[in-house]
């Protein structure tokens, strides 16, 4: 909840610390931000419009897909990675582009007493994240701008299929902390991507990741995480609807493509889980 993480946050206008009273977060300079009744805090600076934010339908699709356990092997792998990484480091577990808070909640389940900070540009996602775990504080912000988070606040930063602002992640991560990045491989969802008209995975993704993090992080480990999922028609719809492909496929076209696949179908999930330390 927000009360557990408010000391880790910073005013997006003046960078001062925040405190909560009477349903609002305030800094000493008087800048105030209302706490939504759903429990999240909107710190999107300067009245910026969340043009790239997930829509309510995208968030609902993600909640349905993840809630069904299809990506549980990845959530378990993240927990197994984060527990030893944070063992001797003070700070929260922070997830950039946290969405519904599914992965962060699984990590916190494995780390009793540790608090989590879920950052996302979508208020619809923040609503879900705020309720995903009793130790999660959810904040709306833009990951490409200065994060409304204090320096060295996080023991671990999670980035699962999310934007990577290397300079800001390095700033909010403790010097002894760990960045955990999950990216799809070219095998990811291969059996479904073509038939459903999903966006292609960039074959140069690994090179782009290395370039983004260069100068701020050094890689300490990388491991593949791969598993099979049996997806029925509803899960296939959610798979498309929860990501950027939802903007490129009409509902009618999606129905036709799902029907043509004669679900259930076995689909491969294949990702790379990399760990990094600040330079």
N, C-alpha and C positions, 0 to 999 in steps of 0.2 A: 504494500500500500504506500501511498505518497508520503505519509509521515515517516516511513522508514528510510526514504531516500532523499528527502528534501535537503538535507545537509550536503548532498553530493551535487546539487543543481546550482546553476548560475543564471542570473538575469540575462536574457538575450540582448538587452539594450545596453547595460552598463557593466555587465560581467560580475556584479556583486552577488554575494550569497543571498539565498531566499529563505523565507520562513512562511509557515502556513498559519493563518488565523481567520476565523469568521468566513470560511469558504473561499478564501483566496490566498494566493502566494504573493508575497511582497518582498521587495529588496529595500535596503536602507534609504535609497534615493526616492522611494515612493512609487516605483513602477509596480503595477499590480496585474495579476493574471488569475482569472476565475478558475476554480476547480470544477470541472463538469460533474453533474450529478451521478454520472457513471463511474467517477473516481479517477479520471485521467486529467492531466494538466496540459493545456495548450500553450506552448512556448514558441510557436512559429513566429519568428521575428519580423517586424516591420510590416505586418498585415499581408505578408506574402501569400499568394494563392497556391494551394497544393495541387498544381495542375497534373502532376504525375502520380498522385495518390491513388491507392486502390479504392474502388467504388464499393458501395454496400454489397452488391451482388458478387464481386470478386472476393471480398472478405468472407461472405457466407459460404462460397464455394470452397475456399481454403479451409475454413473451419470444419466443414463437412468431410473433406478429404483427409485432413490430418487427424480429425477426431475418430475416423474409422481405423486409424492405426497403420495406414499404408506406408508412412515414412517413419514408423517407430524404430526400425534399425538405425536410421541416421540419428534420431534423438538419443538413442542409447549410446551410440558411438561418441556423440558430443559429450554426454555426461561422463563417459569413461576417460575422455581426454581432459576435460576441465577439472575434475576432482584433483588429480595429482598436480596439475599446472598451478592451481590456486592454493595448494596446501600451506605454503609458508609466506603468502602474499596477502597483505591487507587490502580491502576494497570490495566493491560489489562485482557482480557479473552483469555486464552491460551488453545488450544486443542491439546492433544497428540494423534498421529495417526489420524490426521484430515481428511485424504482422500481428497475428493473433496471440503471440506469446507462447506458442506450443513448444518450441525447442527450449526456450528459456525456462519454462516451467519444469520440464523434464530434468534440466541441469540442476535447478534449485532443489528438486526432490532428492537428488543425490548429494546435496551440500547443505545439511541442516544448519540453520543459523545465518547463512549467507543471504544477503538481499540482492534483488535483481532490478535492473533498470531497463525498461523496454522503450526504445526510441523508434518512432515511425512518423511519416508525414501524413498518414491517413488517420483522421479522427475516428473513422469507423473501425479501423484495426485497433487503435488505442483503447477503444471501449472494450473490445474482447480481451486484449492483453491485460487490462486492469483487473479483470475478473478471472484470469487464467491461473493465478496462484496468489496466496495471501501475502507473499513476500515480494511481489512485483509492484513497482511503481511505474506507471505508463505515462509517457510524455510525447506530445506531438511536436516535431521539429523537422528541419530540413537537413538531411545527412550531408549535403554538399556545402552547407554553410558552417559557420562556427557552431559547434555543439553546445547547448546550454548546460554544460557539465563542468565541474571543477577539474583542475589539473590533477593527474595521478589518482583519479577516483576509482578506477576499475582494476581489479586483479586479473580479470579475464574479459576480453571483448569478443563477442560472437558476431560473425558476418556470414549469414547463410543465404546464398543467392541474392545478396543485397549490395547497395552502393558501397564503395570503398574510398573514403576520403582519408588517405594515409596520414596526412599531417595532423588532422584532428584526432584520429584514432590514437596516434602516437602521443598526443598531448594528454588525453584523458586516461591513458593506460599507465599504470605504475611502472617504474623503471624495470622492476623484476617480473612484470606481468607478461601475459601471453595473449596474442591475437590468434583466433581460430577462424579460418576461412573455409567455406564449403563452396565448391564450384562444380558444375556438371561436366562430365566427360562426354565425348562424342557418342558413347553408347547409351547415354541417358534417355530413357523413354523412346528408344529407336523404333520399337514395334508400333507405337501409337502416333508418333509425331507426324509422319507422312500421311497416313490415312485420315488423321483428324485435322490436317492443315495447320499444325502448330509451327511456330517460328523455329528456324534452324538454330543450332548451337554454333557459335562462332568457333571455327577450328583454331583460331589464334588466341583463344581465351587465356591459355596458360601464359603466353608471352605478354599479353596485356596485363595480367595480374602481376607478373614479375615487375613490369615497368611501373605500374601504379605504386607498388610497395617499396621500390628501390629508393634508397636514401633515407628511409625511415625504419625499415625492418630487415631482419635476416631470417631466412627460413631455417627452422630447426628440425622439421619432420614433415613427411607427406605420406599419406596412406590412402589406398582406394577403399571405398565402401560400396558394395554392390549387393543387390538382392532382387528377388522376383516378386511381383505383385499380381494377383489375380483380380482384375477390375471388371465389375459389371457395368451396365450402361450408365447408371447414375454416377459411378466413380469416374468414368471416362468424361462425362459432361463436366464434373467438378474439376478434373485435371486440366481441361482447357480453360474453364471459367475462372480459375484462381490465379492465372498468370497473365502476362502481356499478350498472349495469343488471343485472349478474350476480346481484345480490341480489333482483331483482324478476321474473326469468324462470326458470321451472323447466326442467330439462334436456329433459323431454318436449315442453314448449311450444316451446322453442327449436328442436328437431329438426323439428317440424311447420312452423314458420315458415321455416326455412332451406330445407326441401324445396319449400315453396310458391314460393320466389323463383326457382327454376330457375337456380341459379348455373352459370357465373360471371356476375356482374353488375358494372356500372361504378358506382362510388360516388365522390362528390365529397368531398374533404377540404378544408376551408376554415377558416383560422385567422387571427387577428390577432397580429402580433408587435410588441410595444411595448417601447421602451427608455426608461429613467428614470434620473435623476440625483438623489442625495440633496440635500435642501434645506440 
